[in-house]
Each structure stands twice: as structure tokens, then as C-alpha cells.
Amino acid sequence: MEIASDFKPIAEEKLHSMERFSVVIDRIEVEILHEANPRQGKNSHRVVITSHGSGPLLRAESKGFNDVAAFDNAIKRIELQIRKVHEKSKSVGRETVRTMDLELGE
């Protein structure tokens, strides 16, 4: 199957932008499948993104009219999953004025 000539640089750029979340992912596999049935014109390309390695298992699948459109939808889903993992890893101390011990000087 033929993929768009600019697909690889676009995919690498978007995948490298996920590094900002500081989630450990060793390897990401991008699989592109093409449906030969002409009736599936709007959903003729399917992209499956899967992460492998010591980090969390992330998987997203999307369909589109071309490989770049399907990849865009799948990478949005992966980004949401990475964002959730990143938010869970934060240690947030919720100390409010209501629960603090206040010492009043007299």
C-alpha cells in the first residue's frame, strides 16, 4: 500500500511532542491498514498505535479517508491516555485553610 510521502515526518513530529508529559514509553508501533473495498471510501485507512515497553500500555485505533487523517485522530486518543497517566502520577497535596492547624497568638 502507498502512504503519503510526508507521513513519516508528520508522525515523528507528533510522537516526539508527547515527550512533554514525561511518561516512560520505550517503543511506539504505528500500523497502517488499507481497506480495498471502494464502498469504505471515508473509512478506507485504519491506523493502530500501540506502545510497548516498561511504561503503560497505550493503544488507539482510528479510521479516516487517508492515512494522515486517521493518524491525527489516533494520536489525539493516545495523547488523552498519556495525559491521564501523567495526571495520576502527580503528587498533589491538598492542604486547605479549613484543614490547616492555625495558631492564634494571644
HELIX and SHEET records of a PDB file:
HELIX    1   1 PHE A    7  HIS A   16  1                                  10    
HELIX    2   2 SER A   17  PHE A   21  5                                   5    
HELIX    3   3 PRO A   38  ASN A   43  5                                   6    
HELIX    4   4 ASP A   67  SER A   89  1                                  23    
SHEET    1   A 3 ARG A  27  HIS A  34  0                                        
SHEET    2   A 3 HIS A  45  HIS A  52 -1                                        
SHEET    3   A 3 ARG A  59  GLY A  64 -1                                        
END                                                                             
